[in-house]
Amino acid sequence: MQPFKIYILGCGSALPTQKHNPSSQVVEIRGKLFMIDCGEGTQTSIRRSKKNFNKLYAIFISHIHGDHVLGLIGLLSTMGLQGRTAPIHVYAPKDYETLFKMEIETFCSTLDYEIIFHPVDTSLRKIIYEDRSLTVETLPLNHRMPCAGFIFREKQGLRHINPDKVAAYEIPSSQLNNLRAGHDWTAPDGTTIPNEELTTPADPTRAYAYCSDTRYMPSLAKELKGVDTLYHEATYSEDMKEKAVKYLHSTAREAAMTAKDAGVKQLLLGHYSKRYLDETPLLKEAKEVFPNTFLTDEGKVFTL
């Protein structure tokens, strides 16, 4: 199967600490790199991850709180200093467009590459990016300002050739792409060989959902059906639920409830409050509801 990996660059909340940076991740799908959010410290973290940020194709910003976006202009500037020439696409809430263009004019006016801004309506569930191998879809969340999660979903790939069968029927190599696409083979004598005899099924598709920041939304689970791995904010534990309600964040238990109801395979927790010098209580709380839960941390890599 082609790589589908999540690189954690930052998993803290509003205040950077010596332990955690604010939110940022890189998603690698079939050799393509995409960034989600870009808090302070992202440049340093991505260098440590050994991923080349000049190979980023697009950056997705969930909302315009500083801990999710304040590293963006610096990153774009550094790309220019490193000689980037390929365009980069930035998908962010539409309310950010005016400020973003002012920042670009102020700090990045001499770049040798194009920055293409795509305004996002965070109130809609909508595919905002698509290529031959995947789609990226917005997912409306419930936060103190317009905020959207993102679902990265693979498209169905091609079937796999059975080389022994192809050789046995002396099928020319010029026909292999047709077989991968699901077509039968008609032999020179007119006999039709079913595709299922000549190929094996394509790899199963995978999907990753990023949900930060949001108040607990019982209805969210229905929107996450078919997702394999869910990243869900867990800013607080249940003993601080009043703060979660006040600031429109979620507890670890609520994140686990969403994962359980959605039927995902694994849950990744993040966006920890600075109050937690040790996130073990958050993990314990979530595992009581959804056992296959993991803590994110800078430098960790999760594979779908």
Secondary structure, 3 states (H helix, E strand, C coil): CCCEEEEEEECECCCCCCCCCCCEEEEEECCEEEEEEECCCHHHHHHHCCCCHHHEEEEECCCCCHHHHCCHHHHHHHHHHCCCCCCEEEEEEHHHHHHHHHHHHHHCCCCCCCEEEEEECCCCCCEEEECCCEEEEEEECCCCCCCEEEEEEECCCCCEECHHHHHHCCCCHHHHHHHHCCCCEECCCCCEECHHHHEECCCCCCEEEEECCCCCCCCHHHHCCCCCEEEEECCECHHHHHHHHHHCCCEHHHHHHHHHHHCCCEEEEECECCCCCCCHHHHHHHHCCCCCEEECCCCCEEEC
